[in-house]
Amino acid sequence: MFTPQVKLRSAAVTTAMAAALIALGTGAAGATGWPPLEPGARLYSATGGQGAVTTVDLTDLGTCHTLSTPARSVQVANGAASVVLYPGADCTGGHAWATGSLAQSNLPLAALSYRVVPA
């Protein structure tokens, strides 16, 4: 048998959990998500597929492109090509990051340049 003290604790826990779930749901509803995944490749100036968009020409294999605005996230949907992103201009900077041919990701470092490579 439960004592009144246990019933009060259960009620308090239930109320706290309900409030947390309502707050979580409200936050998620107001947040914007990634744009729909479409064929091609896009670089975004902010995380989560937000900010200024740079459309990548996936047919321009091997050419290094320096960005006017650093990229913080990327989307790629293409079976034949992927994008290699570099933290430095002119495809330099040490730790390059490759997407694969189907990707939707925030970048570990801001990218200042990129090149398209075969997948």
N, C-alpha and C positions, 0 to 999 in steps of 0.2 A: 504494500500500500504506500502511496506517495504522501509525503507530508506537505503541508501548505508551503513550506520554504522551497521544496523541490518544484512544486507547481509554479511558483513565482519565478524561479530561475528559468524554467522551461519557457514560460511566457516571455520573459525578457530576451532570451536567446532568439526565440522565434520572431519577435518584433525587430530585433537588431538585424537579423538575416533578411527579413522582408524589406527593411529600409535600405540595406546595402544593395539588394537586387534591383530595387526601384531606381536607386541612384545610378547603378551600373547600366541599366537599360536606357535611362535618360541620356547618359553620356554617349552611349553607342549610337543612339538615334540622331544626335546632333553632329556626330563626326562624319566627315566625308571619307569615302574609301577610294581605292584605286579606280581609275577609269576602266571601262570595259576593255578586255583584251581583244585587240583587233589585229589583223594581219599587218606585218611590218615591224618597225622598231622605232621607239621613241625614248628620248632622254628627258628627264625632268629636273628642274632646278631645286626642287624640294623633295623631301622623303614622301613615300606613299603615293607616288605618281601625281604629285601636285606641283604647282609653280609653272614657270615658263617651259614650253615644250620645244624640243629640237627633234625634227623628224630625220631619221637616219636613212640614207640611200643604201639599201642592202645589195645593190648591184655594183657598187663602187668598191670592189675588193682590194684590200691592201693599202689604199690611200689613207694617210694620216690626216685627221681633221682636228684642228684646235678649236675649242668651244669659246664663245664670247662670254658665256655664263657657265660656271661649273655645274656639272650634273651630280645630283644626289640620289637619283633612283632611275630605274630602267625597266622597260617592257619590250620583249622581243617575242614575236610569234611568226616563225618562218622555219621551214624544214631544211633549208639549204645554207643559211648563213647565221653567224653569231657576231657579237660585238665584243671587242677587247677594249677596256677602258683603262686610261693611265692617269695617275695623279698629277703628272707634269705636262706642260705644253709640248707640242711636237712629239707625242707618243714616248715620253721619257718619264722618269720618276721612280723607277725601280719596280714596285709591286703592282704589276698589271692585274686586272680582274676581268675574267672572261664570262660571258653570259650563258653560252649554250644557245640552241635554236628556239627554245621555249622558256622564257624567263619573265619573272615579275619580282623585282627585288630592290631594296634599298642598298646603296653602295657602302662598302666599309670605309671608304675615303671619298672625298669630293673628286670627281674626274674632270680634268682640264682638256683632255684629248681622247680620241678613239680611232679605231680602224675596224673595218668589217673583214672578217675572215670566213672561209668555208666552214660549215658545221661538221 
